[in-house]
């Protein structure tokens, strides 16, 4: 499919249309040899609640963003190099079906499709692109992945001390190492994790002790910090690990509460050929 679509006018038009939908807030996506293979709406499990996101699968990157007007305007663009991606199929929950996790060194998150068939298509195409990339570059599959954040509503108490109850005044925080929902007292420390961010990040007390121990062990062994994974894909700066869901909470939701994302009549994904 990639060879068939590469350097074709239809592929150039498709990529230009995606760039146009993101506008000035997005990064350029047109790179020699890059092919847009498919696109569709998936539900992303965000910190506060599941939200629809538009996803675009290219032969070397996965791009997603927030929907302002479907097929016309998107924002909060995120770009993930596929060579850094590992997939994990997840069981259904009462709230979400057809789930799987997209794991990378900088960010890991859960998405769900409208149907089991659609999930199979997404995973099949993603795995095929990843396999070709790794084969062409000679790289091994990534083994270090960022922990996914546990949604806020998953717990009413701190997952570390198990004593502090969250309320309007007692905020929830997330440990950037384990992804647990923790209280302020259990996440006072910051630790520099270059793989995730150039700045020290909030971690829970348990992870802080573990990270200090690992740092001490590495120093005693006279080993340097592991090299951060850098994408060999030209033409853009990798997105940060933070998902800008905050902006969605500050404005009126573009999708009414009664919108059905799991309708059997509509296929939300389309893979090009």
N, C-alpha and C positions, 0 to 999 in steps of 0.2 A: 504493500500500500504506500509506503514512504517513497520508494523509487518511482512509483507511478505518479504520485502527486507532486514530487519535488520539481521546482522550477516551472510549475504550470501557472497559468494566469488565474485559474480558479482558486488555487492555494494562496496566491498573493492577495487576491480580493478578500478571501476569508480572514486572513491575518490582519489586513488593513481595516476590516469591519470591526474586529475585536479591539484593535488599537483605538479606533474612533469611539467605541462605546466607553472606554475608560478615559478618553480625553487626555488633557494635560496632566492629570493626576497619575496616569499610568506610565510605565516604562516602555520604550520601543520594543516590539516583539519580532519584527522582521529581521531575520538573520539568514545568510546563505545556508541552504540545506535544511532549514527548519520547516516542518510540515505540521499543519493543524489537522489532527486526526479525528477529533470528536469534541462534543460539548454537551452540556446539560446541567440541570438544576439538581443538586443534592442537598440534603438537610444536614447541616453541620451542628454537632453538639457543642454549643458554646458554654461559657462560664455560667451565664444566667438562665438561658433557655435555648432549645434547639432553634436554629434559624436557617432559612433557605439561602444558599449561596450558588452563584454561577461558577461552573468549572470548565476549563478548556484544557484538553489533553493535546500536547504537542509531542513530537518524537523525542524531545530532549528535556522538556520542562512541563510542569503542571502549574497552571495559573488559575487562581480563583479570586472572587471578589464579592462585594455586597451588591444586591440588586436595587437600583433606584427605579428604573423603568425597564422591564424585561425586553431584551433585544435592542435597546436604545441607549441606556445609560447605566454604567456600573462604576463603583468606586472601591476604595480600600483594596487595591490590587496586591496580591501576594504571588510570588514566583518561587517555585520549588524545583531545584534540579532533580531530575528523575534518578540520576545515578546515586543519589543519597536516600532514596525512598525504599522502605520495606513495608509490605502489606500484611495485615493480620485479620482474618475473618473472625467476627464476633457473634455471639448468640443474640437472639432477639430479646428485647425487654418488653414490658407492658406498654411503654410509651413509644419505643422505636423498634422498627423491624428492618431486616436486610442491611445490617450494620457491618462496617469493617473499619479498621484503624489504618491511617496513613502515618507511618513513623519515619521521622528524619532526625538528624543529629541536633537540629535547632528547635524543632517543634513537632509534636505528635498530637493528632486529634482524630476524633471519630466522626464518620459520616454515614448516612443511610440513603438507600435508593428507594424509588417508588415501588419496585417489585424485585423479586428474587432474580428474574431474568436480567433486569437492568444491572443489578449488582454483579452478576457473573460477567456481563459484557465489560463493565468498567474494570473489574479486576483482571480479566483476560487481556484487555488492551494495555493496561498499565504494566502488567508483568512482561508482556512481549516487548514493549518499549524499553523497559529496564534491562531485560536480558540482552537485547541488541546493543544498548549503550555499554554495558559492562564488558561484553564480548569485544566491542570495537576499541575500548580504552584499556582493556587488560586489568581493570580494577576488580577487586573482590567486593561482594555485597557488604554494605555497611552493617556493623555490629553494635555501634553505640547510638542509642536513640534517646531523645528527650522524653521525659515522663509526661503523659497526657494529664491535663488538669481535671480533677474530679469536679463535676458541676456543683455550684453553690447549694442547690436544693437537695443534694445527696445526703446532707447531714445537718442537724441542728446544733451539734456540739463540736468543739475542737477535736480533731482526729488524733491529736497527740496527747494532750493532758486529759481528754475525755471528761473534763469538768466544766469548762467555760461554755455557757450557752449563748449562741448568737442572737442578737436582737438588733433593733434599729440603731442603738448606740454602740453595740459591740460588733465590729465589722469582721467579715470573713477575709482571710488572706490565703494566698497559695504559696506553698513551698515550690521554688523553681527546680528543685532536685527531684522530689518524689511526687509532686503534684497534689499532695494532700491539702485539704481545707483546714486551716489552723487559725488560732487566735493571735492577737498581737503579742501577748507575753511569750507564746511559744515560737515566735518567728521574729525576734528582735535582731538576730544576726544577719550579716550580709557576707557573701563569699564570691570571689571572682572565679567564674567559670567561663574561660575564653571561648569554649565551643558554643556557648549560648549567647554571650554578650560581652562587649569590652568593659562593661561596668559591673561592679559587685551586685549580686542579686539577692533578694530575700530568700532565706532558707529556714526550715524549721530547726529546732534545737537538736534533734537526733541526727539529721543530715549534716548539720554544722560540725558535730563531733566526728562523724564519719569522714567528712571531707578533710578536717584537720589531721586526722589519723593517716589518711591516704597521702596528704601532702608531706607529712613528716616521714612516712615510709619512703616516698619517692626521693626526698632530700637525702636520706641516709643511704639510699642506693645510688645516689649521684645520677639520677635519671632526670632529664628535662621534662617539661610539660609536653604531652602529646601534641602533634601538629594538628591544628584545626582543619576540618575538611573544607577544601576550597573547590568550588565548581570550575571545571575547565570550559564551561559554556561561555562564549563571548557575548557581548552585546547588552549586558544588564548587570546591575548590582543585586546580589541575592537579597530577598526580603528579610526583614527582621523576624524574630521568632514570636513577636507579640501580634495578636490578632486585634484589630481595632474595632471590637464589638461595642466599645464604650460610645462611639458616635451613634450607633444604632439606637441605644437606649435614651439618647438625648433628644431624639426627634420622633415624630409620629411614625409608627411602623407603616411601611408601604404595603404590607400584606394584612388585610383584615383578619380578625381572630378566627372567623369561620371559613377561611380559605382552605380548601382541600388540596394537600400536596400529594396525596396517595390515591388519586383517582385512576381507575383502571382504563378509562377511555383515553387518557393522554400519556404519551411517551415523552418524558422530560429530557431524554438523552438522544443524541443523534451522532453516530460515528460515520465519518465520511469515507467514501471509496472512489 
